[in-house]
Amino acid sequence: MQRPSATVEDQLMLKAIREECPWDSLPKRLQSTLGSKEEWHRRIVEHCIKKRLQWNTSFARKVIKEAEYYEELMHHLRRNLALFPYHLAEYVCRVMRVSPFRYYCDMIFEVMKNEQPYDSIPNFSAADALRLTGVGRNEFIDIMNKCRSKKIMWKLNKAIAKELLPTQPVDFVIEPWWGVCLVNFTLEEFKKLSEEEMATIDKVCKEEANSFVLFDSEIVKGLYRRGLVYFDVPVYPDDRFKVSRLEGFVSNREQSYEDPIEELLYAVFVVSNENSTVAELAATLQADLSQLQTAASFACRLGWAIKLIDPASVLHDSKTPMSPYINLSDEEDGSRASISSLNMSTDGSILQQGDASGTENYSSASGCTRVALVVDANITSYLMMGSVSPGLKSHAVTLYEAGKLGHACIPDLCKDLSTLEGKKFEGELQEFANHSFSLRCVLECLTAGGVGTDERDVEDCDEPISKTSDNETVSTTILDESNSGREDINSDPTLQGGEKSVSAAEVSDVEKGLPRRKRKYRVDILRCESLATLSPETLDRLFLRDYDIVVSMVPLPHSSVLPGPKGPIHFGPPCHSSMTPWMKLLLYSAVGSGPLSVVLMKGQNLRLLPAPLAGCEKALIWSWDGSTIGGLGGKFEGNLVKGSILLHCLNSLLRYSAVLVQPLSRYDLEESGKIITMDVPLPLKNSDGSIAKVVEELGLCTGEHLKLNSLLTDLANKIELYTIGYIRLLRLFKEREADYFSPDDEKYEWVPLSVEFGIPLFSPKLCNNICRRVVSSQLLQTSLLTEHHDAMQVLRKRLRDICAQYQATGPIARVLYQKEQSKSASRQLMNYASGRWNPLVDLSSPISGAMSEGQRLKLANREHWQAEILGFDGNILRSYALTPINEDAAKPIEESSSASTGKVEADDSESREVVLPGVDLLFDGSELHPFDIGACLQARQPVALIAEASAACAYATVK
């Protein structure tokens, strides 16, 4: 939630309240701002109420009486429809005799009386009210319809709504470890107690432990309905919890009211881990421990968090030293049976569901690889559309609201997704189906640890029968397309895969001749928007603590937070620069091949198109920072616009962002006017370093195999892309001389268009191909993760270098715009790069018409010089020497360039700030050069002025 920035007075006031400064000790500045001692006391009480602080431990105890404080607090909470203050129940429930049920009934009545919509109730308040009163959205609407049907009576007497509200709380789940607490009885209430109730009350008063499991459940529930007892949900710093699905969550509108418990709950859902204690979660979030205990307690009340009981204290004697590695494989059934029997209460109820899984977490955490799949909010909306499977909606709500779907829910999610197999969809539902099929394929691949079915079968044969009986393999869609999606996933979410490390217990097993245990892969789904709400420090602690591997989807929003170089292995964008056109320029420059590309700086206004763009049939456009203007620039695959409106589109985008443009001739397009692309899955290399034969798997004709194999081999050797993703190739017309005859398969060539890092959930076929490559290359196995990390480090450095070279403060920009160079000094002409390109006279563009078929290759194959700049004067495209005439001016340029490069490398590589180009650039098909288009600019404004403004803007943004 966005908050206004605090003023200096607010900060001083907050500090004074924390230090409990009396009025006389306040700074004169604060006293003049407040005006009086009464106003200072009012601010103290207001702050304590806003933070839900206890009276006896807060500053409010010195300025207001206890009864008055809690009266004002409850009035404040009712007015803002806030959560019931369960952590203050010792006074609110025991002394004030305000039960949560009565509190929420009064809240619902106030909403009805004011004829406000149900959406005005905050999410968590609505969910808690539904749990206690049974009044949800449908019940609320039904009661309001009944009230409005009475017309004049409803207008005169709003109290008729209260008569339709429930008089007693509905039955809800009470966990055995909840505490039973007594209220202050009146004499009349005490006289009405039965003998059983009297005995129960005496037991509550005498027993040190007051757990619900120790009492007769029916008697306690009867006392609760009459408001004589309330339940305490104790949470201690060393407790562990597991967040489950958000059953019963109410998704209302985002509220403007700030609730500290609600805000903390959203963060807890994201960072929660069953292997972390509450104290560790507080340290991860840098949150107050008592507030985090309150939030965890509330989540347990609603059933969204399950308290895990460590069975080690039950299964082992306290005097027996415990081994740090507990092998549950041989006696797994017996252990789980013992746990289940020990968790049975006296009345036969089970203490906790999922404690066996908690056992496995504690005992085998060292042998488990934790994987995080990062998706965006669009996935939740697609899953919401799956009305054919009720379970998908529950998963979607949990993922959207909690920001995380734990590994325990993944088997159920895959099972629900499998119900969509064989069904036909149309329109937007087809897009939902595509994402669903892809999501299931990826989850099965990651859960299997990137190991194929055959390999897992062989491994299972080496294991004892007692181990494999409980660990059935999960069906995958990555090896057998004929059986794709038809097999169900077992309830066990843990699968065997490659090994990341060898523990001491495993070494001892090998020495004794026992079979080595296999590493299990557990997958969580995280929503990137929820991760973005966490501070960078919290996010780093979360990734380092909970995950070994992070896999991102494609495309990710530009606001996404990426794991840093020191974090876990990340199969996704290595840095934010890789999500911008900088990655395309790096790819083209490294391979020496790519489509003709023009980079235009932000802030320019063109009066005419330069030669490579003039007269093109169509053009692909990307905005640099992903900004969208009039539907242009936001798509990660680019916008294809007609050449006739290209000038208008560029001028519209250049006002807000830099632009990458790729002109296309009519021969580059298919008959329908669309480009022809091919997606090649990554990685291109196998585990042994050989180039994968992915061309044969794409189903192309034999004639194109050699060409593509040569291109992909060149790509694999010149740029390390040992990661998950895909390379998109573009088919371009291969110009020849007019009298040169060539068959159809030689008229075209494939060039790299872009490289995307991550899993493309929008394409089931491509996603399946990528999963096949992950299996065949053994990418997720431990021995190869170091190669991926090193390759991504090299890629980060190369991206930093190209950004530093061509940004507004880089060496190229300084050479072009240096003030030391005299105005009269003219550049040294090297050659005519284009021959006679004159778009004003010759209407056929050098890449569009029959009269200029060879112009694109002519530009790429011309004689190149060591340092040159291409310039278009409105008639002819020329090439100039880039080295300045004044040699003395070059020395400070080199020094400043090295300092600039050092500054970029010193900066955080994971900064979300987009580095904009500081010069216009032209990739001629083989090399990247500065591009002078001053003759094409409106009013011929100096481009150096634009560069200075861009540099100043970038500096101000960083500051």
N, C-alpha and C positions, 0 to 999 in steps of 0.2 A: 504494500500500500504506500503510495507516495505521500510524504509528509512535507509540509512547508519547513524551510530551513529555520532553525532556532536562532533567535537574536542573542546578542551578548547578554542582555538582561535575563532572558530565559535560562541561559546557561549558568549565570551567576546565581539565580534563584534556585535552580536544581541542585547546585553544589551546596548552597546554604541549607537546604532541606535535608540533604544527605548528612551534613555535618551537624544538624540539629542546632543551628544558630538561633539564639533568641533575638528578639527585636532590637535590643540595644546593641547587639554585636554585629548587626548587619552593616554592610558598607553604605556610606552616605548616598551612593548612586542608586542602590536598591531602595533605600528608605524614601528617597524622593520619587521614585517610580511607583512604589506601593501607596504612599500617602499616609497610611495609618497602620497602627498595630493590629486592628481588627481585620484589615485587608490581608495582612501577612498571615494571620491565623486562618483566614478563609482559603488562602492559596495552599497552605500546608494540608488542610483537610481535603481540599480538592485533589491535590497530588496523591495523597494516600488512598483516597477512594478510587481514583483512576487506576492505580496500581494494585488494587484489591489487597491492601496490606492489613495485617492484623493490628487491632488497636493497641494491644499491650506490647508490641515490638516495634511500633512505628513512632514517628515524631508527633502524630496526632494525639497520643496519650497526654501530652503536656499542654494541649490547647483546647481540648474538648472532652466531654464525659463519654464513657464507653457506650451507654445506651443511645445518646444522641448521635454518636459517630455511626453506629450500625443502622440506625434509622435512616440517616442521610444516605448511607451506602445502598441500602435496599431500594430507597426511592430513586436513586441514580440508576441502578440496574434495571428497575422496572421501566423507567422512562426510556431507556435505550434498548430495551428488549434483549438484555445481555444474558449470558449464561448464569445459572444458579451458582453461587459461591460455595462450592462443596468444601473447599479448604478452610472455610470459616464456619463450618457446620456446628462446631462446638458451642458457639454463641447463637448463630442464626437459628439452628434447629433446636438446640437444647434449651436456650433461654428465651428467645423470641418466639419459639414454636411456629416457625415458618418452614413448612415442609417443601421439598422440591415439587411435589405434585400440586400443592395449592399455589405455589409461586407461578408455575407455568399455566395453570388454569386462569389465574388473574391476568397473566400476560396475554393469553389468547383472547380473553374477554375484552381487554383494552383495545386490542387490534380490531376486534369485531365492532366494538362500540364506536370507534372512530372511522369505521368502514374503510379500513386500510386493506390492501391486498395481502394474501398469504406470503407473497414474495418479500414483504417488508420485514419479516422475521429473519434474523441472521441464520446462516446455515446450521451451525452447531446448536443454537438455541432451538431451532425447529426440530432437529434430530432428537435432542434430549426430550423435548416436549412430546414428540411422537412416541418415544420409548415409554414414558410414564403415563401419559393421558390417552394414547391411542388416537389422537386427533392429528391427522396429516392433511395433505392438500385436499384430497377428495372429501374428507369429513368436514373440513373447514368450509368448503364451498357448499356442501349440503346444508350445514347449519345456517349459513348466511342466506341461502335460498329460502329456507323455512321462515327465517325472520322477516325477510323482505316480502314474503307472501302475505304477511299480516298487515302490510301497508301502514295505515295510520297508527295502529298500535305500536309498530316498530319505531316510528318516528317519535312517538310520545314517551315510550318506555323501552330503553335499550336493555334493561335488565332481563328481558325475556331470553336473550342469548345465553345468559348464565344458566338458566334453567335447562338448556339443551346440552350443556357441557357435562362430562362425566363427574360423578360424585366420589368415586374411588379410583385409585390407580389400577391400571391393568397389570396383569402378570408379566414379569420380565425376568431375565436370567440373573440369578444371584450366585456368584461364584463361591465355592466353599471357603476361600481364604478371606472373604470380606469380613470386616468387623461389625459387630452389633453393638450399638450405643443407645443409651437411654436418654429421654428428655426429662425435663422437670415436670413431674406429675402434679396435677391438682388433687385435692382431697376427694372430689367426686369421681375422678378417673381411677384413683387408687381403690376406691370401694367397689368399683364395678369389675375388678380383675377376678378371674377364676383362679382356682388353686394351681392349675398347670401354668397359667401365666405368671402367678406369684412366684412359683418355683423357678421359672425361667428368668424372671427379673432378679431374684436372689442370686442365681448362678452367674448372671452377667455382672452383678456387683462384686461378687466374691472372687470369681475366676480372674487370673491375670490375663489369660488368653480369652478373647471373645470372638473367635472365628465362628462364622455361620455354621460350619460343619459340626460344631460341638453341641448344637441345640436342635430341638425339634423344629423342622422347617415350617410346618403348618402353623405352629404357635407363633413363631417369629413373624411370619407373613401376616397373620391376623393382627398382631400388635402394630405392624407397619401400616396396615390399611387404616388403623385408627389414629395414626400419627403419634404413637407412643415410643417408637424406636426409629432410628435412622441408621443407615449403613455407612460405614467408613471403609474406603478402599485404600489401604496403606501401601505406600510406595517408598522403598528405601534406596539409598544410593547404590547398593550392590545388587539390586534387582535387575533382571534381564527380561526383555519383552520381545515379542514377535508381532509385527503389524499384519493383520489379516485383511480380508476384503471389507470394504466400508459398507456393510449391509445396513440398510435403514438410513443412509445418508440422504439429506434433503438438499437439493441443489437450487438454492434461491439466488437472487441477484446479489452482486457484490455490494456489501454494505459500506457506507462511509464511516460508521462508528468503529473506533479502534478498540479491540479487545485483546489484551496482552496474552490471554490463554489461547485464543483462536490463532493469533499470529504465530505463537510458538508451536502450536499443534501442527500446522502445515510444515514447519521446518522439521519437526520430530518425525513426521511421516517419511520424509525424504531420507534423513540420515539414520533412521533407526536400523539396528542390526541386532539379531538375537544373540550374537557373541559379545555385544558391548553392554556394559552396565549403564545405569542411569547417570552415574557420575561421569563416565566416559563420554556419554552423549552430551552432557552439559559442557564438558571440556571441548568437545568438537565444535559445538555451537557457540562457545564462549557465552553461555547463558547462565542465569542465576539458577543454582541447583534446586532451591525450593520451588521456584516457578516451574521448572522442568518436571519436578515430582508431581506438582498439581496437574500439569498437562497430561502426563502419563496416566495419572489416576483417572482423569476424566475419560481418556481413550479406553481404559479398561472398563469403565462403567457402561459405555456404549457398545462394548464387545468388539471394538476395532483393534485392540491390542490384547494379546494373550500373554499372561505372565508365565515365564518358563521356570520350572523348578529343576535345579541341578540334581540329577539322580545320584551323583557321585557320593553325596553325603548320606544317601539312603542305602546304596548298594555296597558301599565299602565301610569297614570299621574305621573309626577315627584314628586308631593306633596303627593301622596298617598303612605303610607308605604306598602311595599311588603312583603308578607309572604315568609319565606324561603322554604316552600313546596307548590308548585302550583299543584293542582289536575286537570289534563286535562281529566279525565275519563268521567265526566258527560257532558262536553261541548267540547269534543275533536274535533268534526267535525266543530263546530262553530269557535273554535280558529284557526284551520288550514285554514278555509275559510277566516278568517280575515287576517291571516298572508299572504296568497296568494294574497289577494286583495291589501294589503299594499305594497307588494313587486313588484307590477306591475309598470313599468315605464310609462312615458308619451306616448310613442309610442306603448305601449301594450306588451312590452317584459318583461319577468320575470327576477327579479333581481338575484335570486339564486335558483337553484335547491337544495333541501335538507335542506332548512332552517327550515322546519317543524321538521325534525329529529334533527336539532340543538336545537330547542325549547325543545324537549323531553329530550335532553341531559342535558340542564341546569336545567330544572324544576324537573326532576326525577332522577338526578344522585345519590341522596342518597338512592333511592330505587332500584338501579340496581347493580347486581353482574357482575363484569367484569372478564371474563375467557380468558386465553391465551393458545392456543394449539401450542406447540413448535414442529416443524418438521424439517427435514433436506432437503438438496438440491435435494435429490433423488425424493422427492415428486413432485418438479417442473418439473423434467425431465419426470416423468410418466405422468403428466398432459399435457406436451408438445406433448406426443405421441397421445393424444386424438384428432386426426384430425377430428373425427366424430362430434365433438362439437366445433364450432369456439370459443365459449365463454371460453372454458377451456384454450386455449392458452393465451388469454388476462389475465386470472387469474394467470396462471403460470408465465408469464412475470412480472406481478406486484409483485408476491410473491418472485421471484428470485432477481429482481433488487431492489425493495423497501425494501425487507426483511420483509414485513408485508402485510397482507390482512385484512382490517378492517371489523368490524361486519356488515356494510352496504352491503358489497359484499357477505356475507355468503349465504343469500337466493338465489342469482343468481348462486353462485357456486354449491349449492345443486341441484338447478333446472337443471343446465347443467350436473351434475353427474347423475341425474335421467334418462337422455336420453340414458345412456349406459345399462339400464336394459333390459334384454332379448336378448342381442346381444352376439354372440359367438366370442371368441378370441382364438388365438393360439400363442405359443411361448412367446416372450417377451411382446406381447400385453396382454396376460393373466395376467402377473404380474402387468401391468398397471391397468387392470380391477380390480384385487384384491385390490390394494391400493385405487382405486377410490370408490369401494363399501364400504370399511372399513372407508374411510374418511367421506363419507356421513353419515354412521351410527353413527360415533363419533360426528360429528357436530350436528346432530339432537338430540342426547342424551344430549350433553352439553348445547345446546341452550334451551332445555326443562328443564334444571336444574336438570336432573336426576330424573324426576318425570314421572311416567307411564301415559299412556293414560287415564286409568280409573280414576286415582286421579285427573288429570287435568279436566276431564269432570265433576267430582263432584264439584271441586272448581268453575268451570265456572257456574254451576247451582246456586251457592250461590251468584253470582255477579248480579248486575242489567243488564237488557238486553242491555241498552245503552253502557255498557262497553264491553260486549262480542261480540257485533256486529262488532267491529273493530279489535278485537284481536282473530282471528281464530287460532286454534292450528296447530302446524306444525306436519306433519306426521312423525312417527318414525318407525324404523324397529326393535325395541328392545323387543316388546311384541307380535307382530303378524307376524310370519314368512311367512304365506300364502300371506299377503299383503305387504311383504317386498319390498321396493323400487318402488312401483307402484303409490304412491301418490305424488303430487307435493307440494312444499313448498311455502307458501304464501310470499308475498313481505315484510311482517312485520317481521324483524329479532328478535324482542323481544318476549320472551316467559315467562310465569309465572312458578315459581318454588318455592323452599324452601326459607324461610326468613333468612336473615343474622342478621339484627338488626331491631329494632322497633323505628321509628322516633316519634317525638313529635306529628306530624300531625296524624300518625296512632293511637297513644294512644287516642288522642282526638276523632277520628272517632269511636273507640271502646266504649268510654264513652258515645258517643251520640247514640250508637246503630247502627251505620253504618257499613257495611261490610268492613273488613280490606283489603287493597290493597295487591296484590301479588307482590313478587319480580321478577324482570325481569333479565334474563341472556343474556349477550351479549358476543359473542365469537370472538376473533381476532386470526388469524393464524400468528405465528412468525417463521422466519427461523433462526435456531440456529447458522448458520455460520455468519449471519448479527449481531446477538447478541454478538458473540465472538469478533467482531471488536470494540465493545464499551469497555471503561474502566470499571473495576469492580465497581467503585464508581457511574459511570453513569448508569450502569445496575441495581444497587441496588435502585437508585432513580427512575428509570423507573418502576421496579416491584412494589415498594411501592406506587408510585403515581397512576398507571394506573390499577393494577390488584389485585383482591382478591384471585383468584385461578389460578394456572398454571398447565397444564397437558402436559406431555411430551410423545413423541412417543418412541417406542422400535424398533431397538436399536438406541441410540444416539451416535454420534461420541465422542471419548474420549476428544476431544478439546472443547466440549460444556461447556457453563457456566451455572451453576445451581443456582437457588435462594438460598440464605443463610437461616439459621435457623430463622433469624429475618425478613425475607421477607414474601411474601404471602404464602398461603397454596400451597404446591407443591405435586401433584400426579405424581411422577416420581422418579428417583434415589435420595435418600436422601443425598448422597454425592458421590464423585468420587470413593471412595473405594468400593461402592456398585456396580460399573460397572466393577470391576476386580474379579479375582478368590477368593479374600478375602471373598466375599459374600457367595460363595459356601462353603468355609471352616466354616464360621460362621453358615450357615444353617445346615451343617452336624453335627457340634459339639453341637448345641443347641438341635437338635432333637435326636441325638445319632443314626442316620441312614443315609446311603448314600452309593454310590459306593466306592469301594477301590480306593484311590486317593494318588498320589505321587506328592509332590512339589519339584522341582529342582531349585536350585539357578542359577542366571545368571552368566555366565563366566566359568562354568564347562565344561569339555570335558570327556565324558564317553568312557571307553574302552570295557565295557560290561554292560548289563542291570542288575539291582538288581532283587532280587527274585520275587517281586510282578509283575514286568513287563516282565521278561524273559519268552518266550514261549507263550505269550498271542496271541490270534487270531487277534484281532484288539485293537486299543486304541483311546480314545478321547483326543485331545490335545488343550489346550488354552495357548496363550501367555499372560503374565501378563499385559502388557500395550497396547495390541491390535495391536502390530507391526506384519507385514506380511513379511515372508521370503519365497520366492518360492511358494506362494499361501498358506502357512501354518500360522496359528496363528491369522488371522484377523477376522475370523467369530465368532460372539458372541455365536452361538450354538455349536462351537467347530469343529475341523477337525477330521474325522474318518480315521485313517491310518492303514495299515496292520502291523502286528507284525513283519514281516520279514524286514521291512524298518524303524521300530520304532527308532532304535539306530541312524541311519543317520538323521532322522527328528529331533530328540531331539538335537543332536550335532549342527545342523544347526540353530535351534532356540535359543539355550542356549548362543550363541555368542552375542545375541542382547537383550534377555529378559529372565526373569524367566518363568518357564513352569509348568502347572498343567497337569498331565497325569492320565488317568483312564483306566486301562487295562480291557479288556472284553474277555470272553471265547466264544467259538463257540456256546455254548448253550444260551448265552445272546443275540445272534443275530437271526434275522429271516432268512428265507431261502435265501432271496436275499442278505444277508450280511449286512443289515442295523439294527440299533438299533430301539427298539420299545419304543415310548414315549407317554405321555398323558399330555395335558395342562389343568390345573385346574384354572379357573378364580378367581381372588381376588375381594373383600375381602372374607375371609372364614367365618367371623362372621357377623351376622345380627345386626340391630340397637339395639335390645334388649339384645345383648351379646350371643345369642344362635348360635350354629354352623350351618351354612347353609348346606342344603342337595343338594350339587352340583353334587354328584355322580349320582343321578337319572337323572339329566339333560344331562349327558355325554353319555347316551345310552349304558351302560355296562351291561353285564350279571349279573344275581342276585347273583351268587356265589362270585363275586368280590366286591359287595357292602359293606359287613361287613369289609373286609380288608382295603379298601380305606377309609371308614368312620372312622375307628380306626386311620389310619395314618394321615388323615386330622385333626381329633380332636386333636391328639398329636401335630401336627404342629401349630394349632391355639392357643393351650394353652402354648406352650413353646417359641414361637416367635411371637410378635405382627406384623401382616402384614395387618393392617387396611388401605389399600391403593388400588390404581388401578394398575393392572398388572396380572400376572399369575405365577403359580408354575408348572414347568415341572417335571414330574415323569418319571423314567426310570424302565423298566421291566428287572429284573435280574433272572437268573436261581437260584433256591433255592436248594442247594446241600443237598443230603441225603446220608445215608449209602447205600452201594450196595444192601443189602438185604431188604431195606425198600421200600415198595410199596406205591405210592400215586397217586391219580388221576391227570389228566393233569392240572386242575385249581389250584392245590396245589404245582406244581413243580416250580412256579414262584412267585416272590414277587415284589412289587412296592416300590421304594425308591426315595426320592427327589433328583433331579439332579441339578436344578438351580431355582432361583426366579428372575423374571424380573419385573421392575417397569415401568409402563407406558402403552401406547396403542400400541399393535402390529398391525400396518396397513398392514402388509404383509399377514395376515390371516383373511379373512372376517368372517369365522365361529367363530374363537376365539375372534375376536373383538366384534362380536355380543353377544357372551356369557358374555364377560366382561361388556358390556353395560347393559345386563339383570341383572347382579349382582349389578351394580351401582344403578339400579332402585329398585331392591328388598331389598337391604341393606340401601337405603336412604343415601348413602355415601355423596352426595353433599349438604345435608341439614345442616343448620347452627349448630344445636345442636351437630352434630357428627364431625365437623371439628376439634374441640379441641382434641378429641380422636385420630384422625389421626396425629395431630401435636405432641402430647405426644408420640405416638408410634414411630414416625420417630426420635424423639429426643433420645429415648432409643436405637433405632437401630444404630444411629450415634455413640453413646457412646460405644456400644458393638463392632462396627467395629473399633473404635479407640483403644479399649483395645486389640483386637486380633492382630491388626497391630503393636501396641507397644510391645506386648509380643514376637512376632516372627520376628521382623525386625532385621537388622544387629546390631543395638545398643541396642536391647532389653535384658531382663533378661535371656531368654533361651540361646541366643547366647553368652552372657557373661559367663554363667555357662559352656557351652560347650568349649569355646575357651579361658578361663581365663589363663593367663600366670603364675599365682601363683601356679597352680597345677603342681606338679612335673611330669616330663616325665615318670619316672619309676612307678608312681602310676597307677594301673590298675583299671578299672571299676569293680564294684561288679556285678557278673553275677546273674540274678534273675531266669530266666527260658529260655527254648527254645520256642520262640514264634511260630516257624514253624515246630517243630519236626525235620524231616530230609528233608528240601528243598534243593536239590542239582541239579540245572538246568544243571550243566556240565555233570552229570552222568545220572540222570533221565530226559529224554528229555521232558516228560510231565510236564507242569507247574502246580503249585498247584491250578490253577483255569482254566485249559484248558482241561485236559484229564480225562478219566474214572478212572484212578488209583488215582486221587487226587480230586475227586468231592467235598469233604468236607473241602477243605483247606481254602476257603474264610470265611466260617462261623466259622471254627476252630480258625482262627486268630482273628475274632471279638469276639468270646465267650470265649476266654482263660481267665485265671485269671489275672486281671489287678492290677497294683500297683499305689500308689499315684503319684509318679513322676518317669517316666521311659523313656528310649530312645531305639528305635529299631535300630539294626545295622546288616548289611549284610557284611560278610567277604569274599564273593565270593563263599561260599559253604552253609553256614547255616545262617538263620535269627535268631538273638538272641535278648533278651531283657535285658537291663542293668538299674541299678539304676541311676537316674539323679542327685541326691544330691551329691555334691563333697565331697571327703574324708576329705579334709582340711576344718573344720568347720569355721575357722577364715576367710577363703576366701569368705564365704557366706555372711558375714555382709556387706562388701562394695558392694556386688552384689545387695543385697536388697535395699540399699540406692540409688544406681545408677539406679536401675530399677524403683523405685518410682519417681526419678527425671526425668527419661526418659519418664515415663507415664505422669507426669505433663507437660512436654514440649510438648508432642503430643497433650494433651488436650488444652494447651494454644494456639497452632497453629490454624490458620484458618481452620475450618473443611471443607471449600469448596475449599481448595487448589487443583489445578489440578495436582500437583506432585504425581506420582504413588509411593506408598511405596512398595518396593520390599522385599520379604522374605530374612532374613539373615541366615536361617538354612534350610536344607532339611527336609521335613515333610512327614509323612505317616499317612493317615487316614485309620484305619484298619476296618472300618465299624461301629464303635461305638465311638471311641475317636481319637483325633489328637495328634500325638507324634512326637518328633524330630526323624530324620532318618539319621543314619550314613552310608554313601555309599562310604567311603574313599577307600575301596578295589576296587571299580568299576571305579575310576577316572583314566584318562590317566596320566601316569607318577607318579601316587600316590601323586599329589601335596597336600600340607596341606590345608584342607578346611578352617582353621582359616585365612590363607592368602587371600582366596577368600572373606571371610566375611569382613576382614579389607578393602580390595579394594572396596567392595560394599558399605561399610559405608562411605569411603572417597569420592566415586563417588556421593553418595546421598548428602553428606555435600556440595560438590562443586556445585551440581545442585541447592541446596537451596540458596547458596550464590550468 
